[in-house]
Amino acid sequence: MLRTIAALLALATPTAFAYTAAELATKNVEAKGGIDKIDAIKSLRLAGTLRINGDTLELALVTLVKRPHSIRSDATLQALTVVQAYDGTAAWQINPFQGRKDPERMSSDDAKGFAEDAQDFDGALVDYQKKGYTLDYLGTEDIDGTEAHKLRVTRPNGDITYVYLDPDAFLEIRTIDRRIEHGVPNETITDYGDYEKVDGVYIPLSREFWTKGSSDHQKIQFDKAQANVAAEDTEFQFPASRPATPAK
Amino acid sequence: MRVISALSVCALSCAAVAATPAPAPAPLIDSGVISGLGARNIGSAAMSGRIAALAGFADPSGKVTLFVGAASGGVWKSTDGATTFKPVFDEQPVQSIGAITIDPSNHNNVWVGTGETWTRNSVSVGNGIYKSTDGGETWTAAGLPGSERISRISVDPRSSDTVLACVPGKLWSDSAERGLYRSADGGQTWQLVLKGANLSTGCADVARQPGSPDVLLASLWDFRRKGWTFRSGGDGPKAFSGSGLYRSSDGGKTWTEVTPATAKGLPAKPYGRIALAYAPSEPQTVYAFIESTDSALFISHDGGATWERGDKSSWMVWRPFYFANLIVDPKDAKRVFKTDGALILSEDGGRSFSTIGGFHGMHGDVHDVLVDPSNPRHVFAGDDGGLWISYDGANKWWKTDNLPISQFYHVSLDNQDPYRVYGGLQDNASWVGESAYPGGITSSRWENMYGGDGFWMWADPSDPDYVYAEAQGGTIGRVNRHTHELRDIQPRLGAEDLKRYKKLRFNWNTPIAVSPHEPATIYIGAQFLFRSRDHGQTWDRISPDLTTNDPQKQKQEESGGVTVDNSVAEMHTTIYSISESPVSAALIWVGTDDGNLQVTRDGGAHWDNVVGNVHGLARNSWVNWVEAGRYAPGTAYAAFDRHSFGDLTPYVYVTQDYGKTWNALVDGKDTKGVRGYAHVIKEDPVDPQLLFLGTEFGLWISSDAGAHWAQFKGGHLPAVAVRDLAVQPRDNDLVLATHGRGIWIVDDITPLRHLTPQLTTQDAVFMSARPVQQRIEAQGGWPTGAAAFVGDNPQDGAVITYYQRTRQLFGKLRIQVLDAKGEVLDELPASTRRGLNRVLWTMHRAAPHVPPAVQLAFAGTQGPRMPPGTYTVRMLKGDKTYETPLTVGLDRRVTWTVAGRQAQYDAAMKVYNLFNDESVLFGRIVGLRAQIAQANKGRPDKDPLHKRLGELDDKLDALRKRIVATKEGGAITGEERLREHTDQLYGALNSWEGPPGQYQLDNIAALRAELDDISSGFDKLTTAELPALNKALTGKGATQLVVPPPTAFDDDDAPGHGGVAAGRLDPDADAVSDVARLKSLRLWN
């Protein structure tokens, strides 16, 4: 016996969001100070501390960013300085803690995070179209008691960043970077706080990040932020000789 | 502005309460306020939990992506063939999984049907179908919200939007929302295309013919569970059943029933549950397991037109409602898996089967199998004990140790330090585990103590060598925790009682209670309440039958439907909850599964059934929990559960007058935001206003005696059933027994006791906490690899808790710790969330200044731990400052005194200062050499002064090399100088916080003498040579050399002195691991 049953269930109503992804990106840029002020920052020097290993180990940290794609971080402990840098094409590092100060090239996968950080140092939503990113708004999600706007940023290489915006300030309170590294996805969660204006642009001076599923959090606390500092290209490039000069 | 909260928040808020009139009632807390306390999951993954569904695919390289659907613990995804998993469904409102399907034409599309369909008595519920278009990273509810459970999803390989969802529907009640649904628009709308003959018949399975996606088979299933019975099929082997087999040839739009009359070889109806599977490599071959009065496997080689009877061995036909699943090898049509208590496999097309897994070599009770399509020898199986992997075609199995989806029924705690956690689990026996252990809580920190399904478990309060544990049906045992000697002490009937009562009726989950007054007294409930005061040597029956004793609910021997199934799971009219009052030993409460709520005030001589006083509550509501109040004898709480009648509403009541009147804390009229039927309600042991409520969908907390409730989501606790909870009274930890995600611990709930309305209106305030101990900084653990779950320990240090009304987004928020002199010892990165926040102070002072060398001095990367005492915590928040004292004490377990601890600290500080002084001397040497280099800059080699300066430089460098190792290159040079010796001593002194040994103190003096000798050499050298050199330099018009002042070589305020815990660094193994950590340091996100 053929049965034709045409009972329709209640239709799932298409989700209606208060904002589009583009609107939220615009609000995020405006909240930071506007695109003109953001663009006016050509370089940024941040100095503070990095805590790791369950807060038991503290290093002095200096991070230097320069448009369009350069970033360098120097972390110092007992006058030994770890350097990690990216010059827009390749990343390298020096890790002297076991007595070796020769610069070492980082694999392209290990460099991915640096490349993204260099490109997105003012936020993944800023100039997302120029950067070739695709944005999707995924509604709101509870982030530690804040019902945050959630956006998915898809990069041309397929890597994804989930951006969570404070519903009132429209600034990032959390990102989750999902990068394919060595053939497998790795996820890093970063929380942001201590927003302060640097040359008219809100910059988060505290960041806490950890690998998803791990309880080992790294914490960065910047105390000084200077925009448009002098930054030579050579500071980001693989050194011709060792040791590299720490960023000042 | 400066705001000083002089002592604890209690002092502050209590004063405020006294000074101001009570405000109008308002929600004191919400989820965002309380969840900042966090929570940690301690597993275990050793006794993992039931897995209901598997799905996966292999990429061209052979790498397997795997989705695991837990019966009540969400969806877990692995992209590395089960080495690691992450939960991907935790943000969703339900955690019970029935089906997972990956779109065959686009692996990014993943469908999840919620609501498990292995419908045992303890099964949870779902709320529809979910869809992911990004490989399971994010999910959208895609309809069928009233389905409750979904058994299979089939996506048309030609069209990702064309989907069939097989919905058995509600287990406990009639419902029209069941059958086979079809969507042609990716889940936006659904059409019911195959409907059962009655409101208890839904869809059990659907299978699509490979290569002919319009051709499908589906089975309908008539089933129903009640508290006292279950049927798969009709009410008995001869009763009508809506179950049947159906065929579609138009992609599922229309269906025709396939019967013995139309398809030769099928068994006679009535049917129960039917499982279906086509052979991917032979599309005309299809297998059907059909539950009937003659259950068997049926095989068709013509696409289902005709059938032949295949295997009907024990494991083929056992418990069809729980094990109806067939999986065919993707490359070999004759290789068929049938899930059951054992996993069985046919290699001859279904004619015979071999046992290849189950109760030997696996846990047993297998529910799903996934065969790696790229390598059929690679097989995954999910059973009641977790996930198993075979690499040899399902002969031998690896047990995964990374899915903490254990299903606890109950939890209890002892008073060891750290305390231990006891509990029983669904089909996974009874275990005791550590609440903390150096290195983390691995599977090896849990120990099995009993068998069967596990439920209540208690440490014997009167004998620390023994535990009580139980298996299903009240099989209680007293077990020696060391020898595992076991004594079955279940009460039994004597001759007269046997004649009179026939049997004792013990629930599947029989309650056991330990008296809060008499350590040797325990209770167990059948239909009667039994009490033993001698560890089960004798039992006193202290009640009449406390249940309704309804004979209509005592026909378990008829349970099962088409196939008899009477496993004790349906035993009814039993006692289900027992609570002896902490106020009065003679006051005992009992709740029954058939709705009686009984109380005695004279130790069992007289009982009153007071359930009739609970107005508005439907009769016969299951009493999931009754709890005598701690603060007043007349107070009791009761949680009623009507989900076995199809009502998922929480019902929680309180009485203040021994049950004469009851007030609803949560009920159908006002759930107050609480979701899910209630399992457990408990008072906090300190604050009468603080209540904890566990439901099928999580934990809710009230800080105003039940007037308002807030869901606790700390630590990303998902919407998993919280079936029991316990507060450790010494440590103030709240421990949750979840049925699907193991044990969770909320460390130190003291702050919840102080969340008053006055407090929560403040911008920021420090919260009271338990006393801070300096817990032993112990070593432990061992590399377990990425495939092992390790439960987190409590945070190691002083946990500072504060409340802030809103998230701190702009401007600095800092937490400083100051000593008694007002010196800032540390400045901590603050947590910025709304509500309660926690930050950790490790209690270590800043690292010493260490003279730089070619490698780190690892012990010297951290300062000594400060001695016990009173410190000040200061919060800098915008332009406001808040302060609170922080008292630090010794670990309760240590053998030394505060004076001994001070001696250790003083010794460590001597070495700390030695480091600093080495650093100062090093700085002077380096500074002088820099001047020499400058003086020699451009000076011709022939210039005699060049040679003299060079000679001085060589002598200074020789002094430097007495202080630090200088061989570069990254190898293990073994080079040791003063700094390295200092580091070794420093590490040794910090490895143990008791009084140092004299040999260590002697070594301090020896190293100090060595430094003095080098320093003396420096002084002599500069005294002897600088005057003449400076005269010569002056003669050349050059700048004179100046002995640098005695300051550290680096900036006093610069960070970078911190480091790993000094004493924990073994010169070999651990040092290497810490180096590895530093080598993998990532300086940006």
Interface residues (C-beta under 8 A of the other chain):
Chain A: M1 L2 R3 T4 I5 A6 A7 L8 L9 A10 L11 A12 P14 T15 T49 L50 R51 I52 N53 G54 D55 T56 L57 E58 L59 A60 L61 T63 I71 S73 D74 A75 T76 L77 Q78 A79 L80 V82 Q84 N95 P96 F97 Q98 G99 R100 K101 G113 F114 D117 L138 E141 D142 D144 G145 T146 R152 I160 D166 A169 L171 I173 T175 D177 R178 G183 V184 P185 E187 T188 T190 D191 G193 D194 Y195 E196 Y202 L205 S206 R207 E208 F209 K212 G213 S215 Q218 K219 I220 Q221
Chain B: D30 S31 G32 V33 S35 G36 R40 K63 T79 D80 K86 E91 D134 E137 T138 T140 A141 A142 G143 L144 P145 A176 E177 G179 Y181 G187 Q188 T189 W190 Q191 L192 V193 L194 K195 K253 T254 W255 T256 E257 K713 D792 Q795 D796 G797 R807 Q808 L809 F810 G811 K812 L813 L828 P829 A830 T832 R833 R834 G835 L840 T842 H844 A846 A847 V850 P852 A853 V854 Q855 L856 A857 G860 T861 Q862 K967 E968 G969 G970 A971 T973 F1049 D1050 A1054 P1055 G1056 H1057 G1058 G1059 V1060 A1061 D1074 V1075 R1077 L1078 K1079 L1081 R1082 L1083 W1084 N1085
